[in-house]
Amino acid sequence: MGSFYLFAQPPSEDYDHAVFAHGGVIRLDTTQRTIYLTFTGGDFNDGKAVVKRTLRRKGVPANFFFTGDFYRLRANRAFIRSLIKAEHYLGPHSDKHLLYASWENRDSLLVNQLEFESDLTENYRVMAEFGITKEQAHFFMPPYEWYNQKISKWTEALGLQLINFTPGTRSNADYTTPDMGKRYWSSEAIFNSILDFEAKERNGLNGFILLLHVGTHPSRVDKMYRLLPDLIDALRARGYRFASLHEVR
């Protein structure tokens, strides 16, 4: 089992066989060959047509976490409505994509509780314009996928559950750009990291929250979402099913 499990908490009674870190769910039922394909969206939306078309053609449910600004953008409205109609899961990713804690010291907060709550409340307010309620979307993915125990507690106090991607693969590195040097990951390398981890990990990708981005900076011309059809086919061939967070209560 990967080293990231060293930080895991005992599974909650509400999420059997789940894995937690810093109070957030980072992996769901590890006994089931189920993957929660997940996308975040903030500043960029260039992959929306490809993602929507692929999910429809493959008959795959997915999970989307958007910032308030993403929900507000007129150019995204038809896309969002189509995701709702297709019964994908849509949730919050903070209103203004705030950085909650220092990168150097995770326990050093950069926001207070009022700022956190006001920002997240505004995210839900704009979601409500699309008919999405807290009851329908009680999972919250933090901006930058970076949080600490305090943020998880504040989330819980609002009646919500913080959720984050499952570490181990480099799927979340699909936002990186060539100018980042060694931090840059090509789509082929990301693709291979997913299949390599699946082959080596004792529980494969069971319960995995597999995170990608619905859009990336224009300087990244090697778009991972173009490999989405092949990725879905490869994972299905290995016996996995894709699920919506609507199934998880």
C-alpha positions in Angstrom: 0.0 0.0 0.0 1.3 3.5 -0.9 3.0 5.7 1.7 0.2 8.2 1.6 -1.9 5.9 3.7 0.3 6.7 6.6 -1.8 9.8 7.1 -5.1 8.0 6.8 -7.7 8.1 9.6 -9.9 5.1 10.5 -12.8 4.9 8.0 -16.0 6.8 9.0 -19.1 4.7 9.8 -20.8 6.5 6.9 -18.2 5.4 4.4 -17.4 1.8 4.6 -13.8 0.8 3.7 -13.0 4.4 2.8 -9.7 6.2 3.4 -9.4 9.6 5.0 -6.6 12.2 5.3 -6.8 15.5 7.3 -10.5 14.9 7.8 -11.3 14.5 4.1 -12.3 11.5 2.2 -9.5 10.6 -0.3 -10.7 7.2 -1.4 -14.0 5.4 -1.2 -14.8 1.7 -0.8 -11.5 -0.1 -1.4 -13.3 -3.4 -1.7 -15.2 -2.4 -4.8 -13.9 -2.2 -8.3 -15.4 1.3 -8.7 -13.8 4.5 -9.9 -15.2 8.0 -9.4 -14.0 9.8 -12.5 -13.8 13.5 -11.3 -13.2 16.8 -13.0 -12.6 20.2 -11.6 -13.1 23.5 -13.4 -12.1 27.1 -12.7 -10.3 29.3 -15.1 -10.3 27.1 -18.2 -13.0 25.2 -20.0 -11.4 24.1 -23.3 -12.1 20.4 -22.8 -15.8 20.7 -22.0 -17.0 19.5 -25.4 -14.6 16.6 -25.6 -15.4 15.5 -22.0 -19.2 15.8 -22.5 -19.1 13.9 -25.8 -16.8 11.1 -24.4 -18.9 10.5 -21.3 -22.1 10.4 -23.4 -20.6 8.0 -26.0 -19.1 5.7 -23.4 -22.1 5.8 -21.1 -20.0 6.9 -18.1 -21.2 8.9 -15.1 -18.7 11.5 -13.8 -18.3 14.1 -11.0 -17.7 17.8 -11.5 -16.5 20.4 -9.0 -16.7 23.9 -10.3 -15.8 27.3 -8.8 -18.5 29.9 -8.5 -16.8 31.8 -11.3 -17.0 28.8 -13.5 -20.7 28.4 -12.8 -21.3 32.1 -13.5 -19.5 32.3 -16.9 -22.1 32.6 -19.6 -20.0 30.4 -21.9 -20.4 27.5 -19.5 -24.1 27.6 -18.9 -25.2 25.2 -21.6 -22.4 22.8 -20.7 -23.5 22.8 -17.0 -27.2 22.3 -17.9 -26.2 19.4 -20.1 -24.3 17.8 -17.3 -27.3 18.2 -15.0 -29.6 16.7 -17.6 -27.2 13.7 -18.0 -27.4 13.2 -14.1 -23.7 13.7 -13.5 -22.7 14.9 -10.0 -22.0 18.7 -9.8 -20.5 20.1 -6.6 -18.6 23.2 -5.3 -14.9 24.0 -5.6 -15.0 27.3 -3.7 -16.4 30.5 -5.1 -13.1 32.3 -5.9 -10.7 29.4 -5.7 -9.0 30.5 -2.5 -5.8 29.1 -1.2 -6.7 28.0 2.3 -3.3 27.1 3.7 0.4 27.8 3.1 2.1 25.5 0.7 5.1 25.4 3.0 3.1 24.8 6.2 -0.2 23.0 5.8 -1.4 24.0 9.3 -0.8 27.7 8.6 -4.2 29.0 7.5 -4.6 31.9 5.1 -8.3 32.3 5.7 -10.5 32.5 8.8 -13.7 30.6 9.3 -16.0 33.5 8.2 -14.0 34.0 5.0 -14.2 30.3 4.3 -17.9 30.0 5.0 -18.8 33.2 3.0 -16.9 32.0 0.0 -18.4 28.5 0.0 -21.9 29.8 0.6 -21.5 32.0 -2.5 -20.4 29.0 -4.5 -23.6 27.2 -3.4 -25.7 30.3 -4.1 -24.7 30.3 -7.8 -25.2 26.6 -8.0 -28.7 27.1 -6.7 -29.4 29.1 -9.9 -29.0 25.8 -11.7 -31.3 24.0 -9.2 -28.4 22.3 -7.4 -29.0 22.1 -3.6 -26.7 21.3 -0.7 -28.7 18.1 -0.2 -27.9 17.1 -3.8 -24.2 18.1 -3.5 -23.0 17.6 0.0 -19.4 16.7 -1.1 -17.1 19.7 -1.4 -13.6 19.5 -3.2 -11.3 22.2 -1.8 -9.6 24.6 -4.2 -6.1 23.5 -5.3 -7.0 20.2 -3.6 -5.2 21.6 -0.6 -6.6 21.8 2.9 -6.1 20.8 6.5 -7.9 19.4 9.5 -9.4 22.8 10.4 -10.9 23.2 6.9 -12.4 19.8 7.2 -14.0 20.7 10.5 -15.4 23.9 9.1 -16.8 21.9 6.2 -18.4 19.4 8.6 -19.9 22.3 10.6 -21.8 23.3 7.5 -23.2 19.9 7.1 -20.9 19.0 4.2 -18.2 16.4 3.6 -14.8 17.4 2.2 -13.5 15.1 -0.5 -10.2 15.0 -2.4 -8.5 13.1 -5.1 -6.9 9.8 -4.3 -3.1 10.1 -4.4 -0.9 7.6 -6.2 -1.3 8.4 -9.8 -0.4 11.7 -11.6 -3.8 12.2 -13.1 -4.1 15.6 -11.3 -0.9 16.8 -13.1 -2.8 17.3 -16.4 -2.8 21.0 -15.6 1.0 21.3 -15.8 2.7 23.3 -18.6 6.1 22.8 -20.3 7.5 25.9 -18.7 7.3 24.1 -15.3 10.3 22.0 -16.2 10.6 18.8 -14.2 7.1 19.4 -12.7 5.6 19.0 -16.2 3.9 15.7 -17.0 2.9 14.7 -20.5 -0.5 13.1 -21.1 1.2 9.8 -22.1 3.1 9.8 -18.8 0.0 10.6 -16.9 -1.9 7.8 -18.7 0.8 5.3 -17.9 1.0 6.4 -14.3 -2.6 5.4 -13.8 -2.3 2.0 -15.3 1.1 1.4 -13.6 -0.4 2.2 -10.2 -3.4 0.0 -10.9 -1.1 -2.9 -11.6 1.1 -2.4 -8.5 -1.4 -1.3 -5.8 -2.8 -4.1 -3.7 -6.4 -2.8 -4.1 -5.8 -1.5 -7.6 -8.0 1.5 -8.3 -10.8 0.3 -6.1 -12.8 3.3 -4.7 -10.4 5.7 -6.5 -11.4 9.4 -6.9 -9.5 9.9 -10.2 -9.1 13.6 -10.8 -8.7 15.4 -14.1 -9.3 19.0 -15.3 -12.1 20.1 -17.6 -9.7 22.7 -19.1 -6.1 23.7 -18.9 -3.8 26.6 -19.8 -3.4 27.3 -23.6 0.3 26.7 -23.3 -0.4 23.0 -22.6 -1.2 21.8 -26.0 -0.9 18.1 -25.0 -4.4 17.8 -23.5 -5.1 14.8 -21.3 -8.8 14.9 -21.9 -8.1 13.8 -25.5 -7.0 10.4 -24.1 -10.2 10.1 -22.0 -11.8 7.6 -24.4 -8.7 5.3 -24.3 -8.5 5.6 -20.5 -12.1 4.6 -20.0 -11.7 1.6 -22.3 -8.4 0.5 -20.6 -9.9 0.7 -17.1 -13.1 -1.1 -18.1 -11.0 -3.8 -19.7 -9.4 -4.2 -16.3 -12.8 -4.8 -14.7 -13.7 -1.4 -13.3 -17.1 0.4 -13.4 -17.5 4.2 -13.2 -19.8 5.7 -10.6 -21.3 8.9 -9.6 -21.0 10.4 -6.1 -24.8 10.5 -6.1 -24.5 6.8 -5.1 -22.6 7.7 -2.0 -24.5 9.0 1.0 
